[in-house]
Amino acid sequence: MRVLYNNLVESAEDLAMTNLDSNSTPEYLYDPYIELACFCTASASVITGNWIDAMTVDSMAIGYHNADFARLILRDLAGDELFNQELALEAADSIYYISSVQGAYSFEVQLSGGEPIYIGFLSFGEYLELPRFTTGWKAPLVVNSIASKSLGGQVSGVFARHLRGAEVTLPRITNDKLDEIVEYVAAVQTCKPHMVDLYPEAHDKVPARYAHITEVGEPVKRDESGFYWNMSITYEEAR
């Protein structure tokens, strides 16, 4: 299980996007409302930005988009390429892993598709690897419709989009890993959506999700020698 929560796009200088509709702004790329998207006037667009300090990148997440391909280019301070690769994009929300690139000072993402491009979320950074959760994890379906029922049994209501969730138990966490998880939870709390990848090796079965934490179970020390912990985290999809 992996999470990408420290979004380097937020700290990028001179963030820009070509062919952008006049009603959109590049800042929508990291707005927490993923469907507040950047809409373009053409079937291709280039997103660029740079950082004041050297960054390390081993993953990229894209959400709520209609692009078919994305070419990611990372450059050093002199402008020389450190990484250049085209990625065939999966579902509308997903995360892509690359060999760790250190010393990156700028990025370029070339998007292309068959229709005018739109994209609601872009994220770069270093993912956090969480312990493999127990096999008996839960995948709740959050139904947000509001219904009323008359005394005679007639039902009416307002339909709303359902959202997917995940409740995982992380077993036998080391002290060091627990510190990393506490830092992660403190950074996002329950109000910062980010990319959650339950099964990096099986996106065809369980796609990565743009989600936020809804509940964190308290760490419980295991009944064994040494310092190992169990804890649970519950997520819910965000839009």
N, C-alpha and C positions, 0 to 999 in steps of 0.2 A: 504494500500500500504506500502511495506517495501523495504528497500535497505540494502545491506550488503557491505560496502565499505572499512572498516578498517580491512584488511586481516592480521590476526595474524600469518599466515604461513610465511609471509615475514620476521617477526622478530624472527622466531624460530631458535634456535641453534641446531647444529648437525642434520640437516634435512637429512633423509635417506629413501631409498626405496629399497625393496628387489626385486630380479629377474629383475633388470633394464637392458635393452639393453645397450651395450657399447656406443652407439651413443646418448643416452639420459642422462640427468642429473636431479636431484631432483628440481633444481631451475626452471625448466620448469613448475612446478606446479603453480607458481604465475607469470610467464611471461605474459605480456599483450596480446601476440598473442596466443589465446586459442588453436589453432590447431598446435602449436609447442608443441607437446605432449610428455609425458613420455611413451615410449613403453617398454613392458615387454616381457620376454621370456617364461612366464608361465601364467596359467589361474588364478593365485592368486598372490597378492602382499601385503606387509605390509609397510605403511608409518609411520615414527616416527619422533618426534622432541620434543624439550623442550624449556621452556622460563626461562629467568633469574628472572623475576618478576611474581607474581601471576596474572593470567588472568581470566576474566569472559567470558564464552561462552554460548550463547543461540541459535546458529544457525550454520549450516555447509552447504556450497555450493560446488557442484561438477559439472564440465562442460566438455563437449566433451570427453565422456568416453564410454566404452562398458561393464562395470561391472554390474552385476545383484544385488549384495548385498554389503553393507559396514557396518562393525562393528566399531563403534566409542567408544574409551576408553579414558577417561580423568583421570589423576592421580594428587595427591597432591605432595608436596615437598618430603614427605617420600616415595612416590611410591605407596601409597594406592589408590585404585580405588574410584573416585568420581562419575563416570558415565560409564556405559557399556551397550550398546544397539545395536542390529542389525537393519539396515534400509534397506527396500526393495526400490531400486532405481527406480526413474521414468524416465522421458525423459533424453536425453543426457545432458541438462543443467537444473539444478534445485537446490532448496534450501530446507533444512530440519530444522525444529524448535524443540528444546528440552527445558525441564525445565532449567532455568538459573543455570549454574554451576559456583560457585565462588571458587577462590583459586586453579585453575588448573596451574600446572607447566609443564606438559608434555601431549602429545597426541599420540594416536596410531589409525590408520585407516587400517582395514583389508579389502581388496577388493577381490572379487571372482566373477567368471563368467564362461562361457562355452568356451571362446577362450582366447588366450594370451591378457592380460589386456593392455589397454592404457587409459590415463587420461591426459587432457590438463589443468585442473584448479581445485584447491582445496583452500577453504577459510573457516576460522573460525572467530568468533567474536560475537559482539553484534549488532543486526540489529537496524536500525533507523526506527521508525514508522512514516510515513507521514500521513497527514490528508486524509480522504476519498475524492477522487477527484470527480468532477461532473460527472453525468451519461453520458453526451454527449462527452466523450473523443474520440480522433481520433486514428486510428491504420494505419498509412500510410505504404504502401509497396514501399520500395526504390528499383527501378529498375536501375541497374548499367550497362546494356548493352550499347554498342555504335553502332549506326546505321547510315547508309548513304543511300541516295535515289538519283537515277539518274534522269535526265531530262525526261526520258521515263517512270519513275515510278517503276523501279526495285530497290528492297531493299536488302541490304547486311549489314553485321555487325559482331560484336564480342559479343558472349553471355557471360554473367557474372552472378554470383550468386546474387539473389535478397535478400534483407535484410528487416526485419520487424522493425517497429518503433512504438512509442507511444507518443502522445501529450496529457498531462493531465493538467487540471486546478485545483489548490488546493484552495478551498474557506475557508474564515473565519479562517485564521491562527492567533493564538495568538502571542504576542511578543516573548515569550519564545520559542515557536516552530519555529518561523521565525529565531531566533538566531541559532537554531540547523540546520536548512536548509541551512543558509548562511555558517556555518562551514562545512557542508557536501559538498556543491558546491565548496567551496574554496579548499577542500582536493582533489577532483577528477577533478575539472574543466571540460574541454571537452576532456581530453586526457587519462583518466584512466578508462578503462572498469571495471565494477563490476556487481554484481548480482542485478537485479531489479525485484521485485515480485509485479506485479500490483494487483493480486487477490490471496492472500495466501490461501483462502478457496476454490479456484476453479481452481486448476492447470489443471484439465481435460479440461477446457474451454479456459483458458489463461495461458499457462505455464510461469514460470519465465524465464527471458532472461538475457544473458550476454550482456550488453549494455553500451553505454557511453552517456553522455549528449551532445547534439548538440546545444541547445539553452535554455536560462533561461530568462523568462519574468520578467520585473521589478516588485517588490512588489507594489501593489496599495492599499492604505488604503480604507476600505469600508466606505460607506456613512452611518455611524451609530455611536452611542456613544461608547466610549471605543476605544481600539486600536486593530483592527482586519484587516487582510490583505488578498488579493487575489494575486496569482501569478501562473505562468505556467512553466512547465518544459517539454522539448522535448528530447526524447531518440531515439537512433538508435542502432540496433543490431551490435555487434562487433564479429569478428572472428580472 
